[in-house]
Structure formats: structure tokens, C-alpha cells
């Protein structure tokens, strides 16, 4: 069953008679947070670590019956159990369906994927259509929703903030929810125990900018063909400890968005209308940038870019020791595609 944001929160607090949940989306921190919260709701606080088992699709490929065995198993030591499948995919769906059909009622299956699933994903469609499976999408908090999340989190620490401070925090922290929570916890520890209100000075002194913005800047540099900026940003992100895979997938998601817009434009839909039709909705500040990039990138250029990025993803895994040079070179080739296709036309 497809759950709205409000229904998702209620489901996580009380999954009731459900058998499983699929939690997915581009906000990896939020995906992991909700998966952990759902496991705690099912098992209760301070549950025995043995009550939880976690696997990967690679493990299931080696042992196809493993998931069904774990979900059907009963334990005298643990009255309830949670089985988790990390980065579940369509290839695992048959094993997942079998496991759910054989599950013991005391057990619960949590599938979580730290990237977006296309509307045509077999795994996503199965979860949305199954009455006893909750499908929860986790997209990055933005705009007033992000400000409300920050306000609620601060309230949990016994703190409040005025509108200007909330906007500053939202600007600094937009992105991965887990990073946002970590930074707000750091802010609460920075303040005096008797403090009740967060000030501008407190934020400036204790909260750093979320490097998720650097990923956005990298996407923009590639899409606009800014070679100098993309080299600087890719080097910086890799030096900060991010693996090349994350850089490539970030750019892939953005190019895929440009491809969706290019297809709409090919159908005669105006740029503004096409952007308004994107889901999740585009944050208003990003719309002018996205519109400018959409005018550079056609369908063919996007398709070629995505193909090259898939090769770069494999390259980043095989040559991690040469990541800075190879990553910059690969992204430079992708950045030049929009101009190359325009010249060819």
C-alpha cells in the first residue's frame, strides 16, 4: 500500500498487522532512520540484537532460500524478529514474495533502498499494490517542510527558534536527514543547559554547511559544462571521504531529471509546465537553474550521458586508488556532451 507522508509516520509508529515495508528514496539518512525506527516499533526498545537479521541481494543470490528461512523462523529467545534486506532490487522480488508468503506472524520484513525507485520498478509496484506491505518514499526535506522538521527537532531538545533562525538553519542543512539530525544534536550540545532559544550567533558558531549542497553544485557544474568547477568539486568531495560511486549517482539522478524534461519538451510541453510536473516537486529556488540546464540538454545527449556515467560508475569501483583523476576526466567527458550534440545538430 502506498503511504503518504502523514500515513508513513503513523505506520512506522504502529505497523499493526502488516507483514513488510519498503522504504526507499534519495534521502539516504531518512531511509535508514525510518528503517531503524520501524524495527524498534516492531521489536520494542532495547530488544535483543539477535532479534534482528540483515542481508544484501548478493547474499540472497548465493542462498536463494535464506530470506524465506529467516522470515519463517521462530525463536524461544526472541518473541518477535525483524529481517532487513539492504538495497533490495527487482531481481530479489521473487525471493521476497516467497518469504512474505511463508513468514511467521511474529516476524517482520523491512526492505530499504537508499535511492529513488522508478514508477515502473517491479519491487515498488508490488509493495504499493500489496495490502499488507507499506511503501514509504523518503525524499529530501525542503522549504517549509524542512523548517517544520527543524522546529520539531529543536522542540525535542527543549529549544525554540524564530523564523529567521529557522530559515538560516534550513539553508545550511538542506539535504540528508541524518546529517540534519546530527547537526541539530551538535547545536543542542553547544548551547548552555539553561538556554531556551537558538540565536543566529549560535547557528553560525556551531553548524556547518551540509556537503549535500556540494553534490548539487557538482550536478550543476556538469550540466552547465563548467569544467573548472566540476574538477574542483569532485576533488573536494572525494577528499572529504565520499566514494566515487556517490558522485556518479548524484550526477546520474540529475541527468535523468533533465532527460525526463527533454522528453516532455519533445512532446510539445513547455519548460515551465514540464518542471511543475516533476515528482518529487522541485524546490522553487532550483527551478531557474533546472530550466536553464534543460535548454542545453536534449534526449540524445542525456541518453549518452547516462550510458557514460554507468561506465564511470564501474570505473570508480575498479580504480578507487586513482579516483580523483579518473573521476574528473570522466565527468568532463559527460559535461561536454550537451554542446557536442548541439553542434552536431
N, C-alpha and C positions, 0 to 999 in steps of 0.2 A: 504494500500500500504506500502510495506516495504521500509523504508528510510535509505539511507547511512548516515554516519556522516555529510558529507557536505550538503546533501539534508535536513537532520534534522534541521540544523541551519537555512536554508532558510525557511523551513516550519514553524518553531517557530516564525520567524520574520513576516511572512506573510502567514497564513493558507489558505487564499483565499476562495474558495467555499467549503472547507472541512466541514464535519459535526462533526467529532470527532477525538480524538487522543488517542492512547495507549502508555504510557511512562513507561518503566519498566527496571529493571536491578539491579545488585548488588551494584552499587554506589548510595546509598540512597540519598546522598546530591545532586548529579547531577539530579536524578529523580525529587526531589522536586523543585530544581532550574528551571529546564526546564518546569515543570508543571506551576510554578508561572509565568515564562516569557511568556508562551503561553497564559495564561489567560490575562496577561497585553496586549499582542498583539491584542487579540480579543476585549477586552473592552476599551483599551486606558489607558493612565496613569491617576492616581488619580480618578479612577472610583468609583462610589457609592458602598460601601460594600454590599448593598442589591442586587447588580447585580451578586453576586456570592453565590452559594449554594453548600454545600459539604455533602456527605453521605458515609456510610460504607455498605458493603454487609450484615451485621447483621441488619441494618436498613431496607434494601430492603427486607430481608426475612420476617420482620414484616409487611411491607407495600409494597407488590409487585408492585403496580401501581404508587408508588411515583416518581420514576425516569422518567417515561413517562409523568406524570403530570407536573413535573418541567421543562422538556425539551420542552414541548409544550406550556407552559405558556408564555404570553406576558404581559409586564408591561408598563404603561404610564410613570412611573418614570425612568425606565432604558431601553433605546432603544436596548441595547444588554445585554445578560446574559450568564454566564458560569456556568455549572453544573459539579461538580467534584465528582468522585467516588474513594475513597481511598482504596487501597489494593483490587482492583477488582479481581474476580476469575472466574473460568469456571462455577460455579454454578449460577453466576449472568448473564451469557451470554444471556439467553432468554429475561430477562428484559431489558438488554442493547440494544439488536436488536430491540425490540418493541419501546423503547424510541427514538432511532435514526430514525426509520421509521415515527414517529409521530412528530418529532421536528419542532419547528418554525425556519425559516431560520435565524432569528436574534440570535438564541441560539447555544451554542457550548458545546459539552461533552468532558471532559478530564478524562480519566481513568489512574490512576497511581499506580504502584506496585513497592515496594522497595525490590524486589528480582528478581532473574532470572526466566524467564518462559521457560519451556522446549519447544523444537521444536514442540512437539505434543500437546501443550496447545491449547484447542479449542478457547480460547479468543485471543491468539496470532495469530492463523491461520485465524480467522475471520478478525482481523484488517489488516493483511498482504494482504489478498485477496480482501478487500473492497476498491473500487476506491476512496471513499470519507472519508476514515479513515487513518490517518497517524500512522504507527507503528514505534516507536523510542526506540532503545535499548541503555541503559546507562551503560557502563562498566568502570571500574576504569582506570583513565589516567595512562599510564606507559611510560617509555623510552623517546624517542624523542618527542612523543605526549605530555607527561606531561611537559617536558621542554618548549615546544612551548606554552602550555597553561599558564604556569607561566610567560613566557616572555610577552605574550599578556596582561595578567592581570596587570603586573607591568607597562607596557606601558600606560595602562589606568590611572595609578596614576602619570604619567609623569616620570617614573623611568626606568632605564636600568640596566642590569647586564651582566657580562662577562660569558663565558662558564663554568668556574669553579664554580662560584657562583650559576649558574642555576643548575648545577649537584648536588651541596650541598643541595639546596632547594628541588630538586626533590627527593633526598634520604631521606630528613627529612619529606617530606609532602606526599609521595605516599599514595593513599587511597581515602577516601571520599572527593568529590569535594567541598562540603560546608565547610568542615574543612580547606581545602586548601585555599579557598577564605577568610575565617575568619583570618587565619594566615597571609596571604599576606596583608590584610587590617591592621592588627596589626603592621606588619612591616612598612607599609607606614606611620602610625601614630607615630611610634617610631623615624623615620628619621626626621631630620631638614627640615623645609618647603622649604629651598633652595637646598636641596640635589637632585641630579640628577642620581646618581649611587649607587647601593647597593653593599656593600663590604662583605667579609667573616665575618668580625667582627660584622657587623650589623646583619647578619643571626644568628650567634652563640649567640648574646646577646638577640635577640627578638623572635626567632622562636623555638617552642618546637617540639619534635618528635610527630608525629601523632600516637595516640594509635591504629590506624588501624594495625600498624605493630605488636602490641601485639596480635591481633587476629590471624595474620599469624603465629606468634610464638606458640600460643596455638594449632593451627591446626597441626603444625609440631611436637609439643610435643606429642600430642595424636597419630598421625600417626607413630611416631618412638617408642612409648611405654615408653617415658621418664616421669615417674610418678612424680618425684620431680618437674620437670619444669612445668608440666601441673597444679599441685596443686598451685604452686606459681603464675602462670599466671592467672588462673581462679580467685583466691583470689584477685589479683591486679585489674583485670578488673571489678569485682563486687564492690570493694571498690571505684573505680573511678566513680561509678554511672551507669554502664552498667547493664541492666537487664539480667537475666539468659537466656532468650529467644534468645538474640543476640549471646551469646556464643555458644549455641547449634546449631543455624542455621549456624553459621560460620563453625563449625566443620562438619555439615551435607553437606554443599556445597563442602568441601574439600574431604570428603569420597566419595561423589557422583562422583567427578572427578576421584578418584582412582578406583572406580567401572567401570567407562567408559573405563579407561586404561586396567583394568583387563579383560574386555570383549574383547577388541581388541587383547590382548595377547593370549586369549583363541582361537581366530580365526587365530592365527599364525602371527599377526603383531608384528614387533619388537618394543621395548620400545621407542626408539627414534622417530620412524615413528608415533607411536600412540600419543606421546606428541605433535609432529608437527601438527597432525590433530585436536587437541582440538580447540574449539572456545568458547570464545574469545582466541586468541593466548596467550601462556604462556610467561611471561617476561623471557628473556634469563637467568637472574641470578637465577630464581626459577627452571629452568629445571633440574639441577643435583639433587636438593632436591626432586623434584617430582619423578624423575626416581628411586631414592633410596627407596622412600616410596612405589612406585608401585611394587617393587620387594618383599615387605613384605606382601602386601595385595592382596588376591585373591578375586574372585567374591563372594564366600560364606561368607567370613569374612566381606566384605563390606556390603552385604545384611543384615547380622545380626547386624552390627554396626548401620546402618541406622534405623533398627527396634528399637534398644535400644535407639537411640537418639530421636526418636519420643516419646517414653515413658518418656525420660528425659525432653523433651520439656513440656509435660503435667505436670510433677512433678515440674518443675521450676515455673509454673503458680500457682499451688496449694499450694506450700510451699515456698513462696518468703522469709518468715522470717527465713528459715533455708537454704537459698541459698548456702552460701559458703561450708558448709559441704556436703550437698546433691549433689551439682554440682561437686565437686572434686571427690566424690565417684563414681558418675555416669560416669564421663569421664575416671576414672581409669579402670572401667569395660570395657568400649569401647576400650581403649588403649590396653588392654590385649588380644583382640580377634584375632588379626593377628597372634600372637605367638601361641595361643591355637589351631587355625585351622591348622597351620603348623605342630604342634606336633601330632595332630590327623591324619594328612595325612601320 
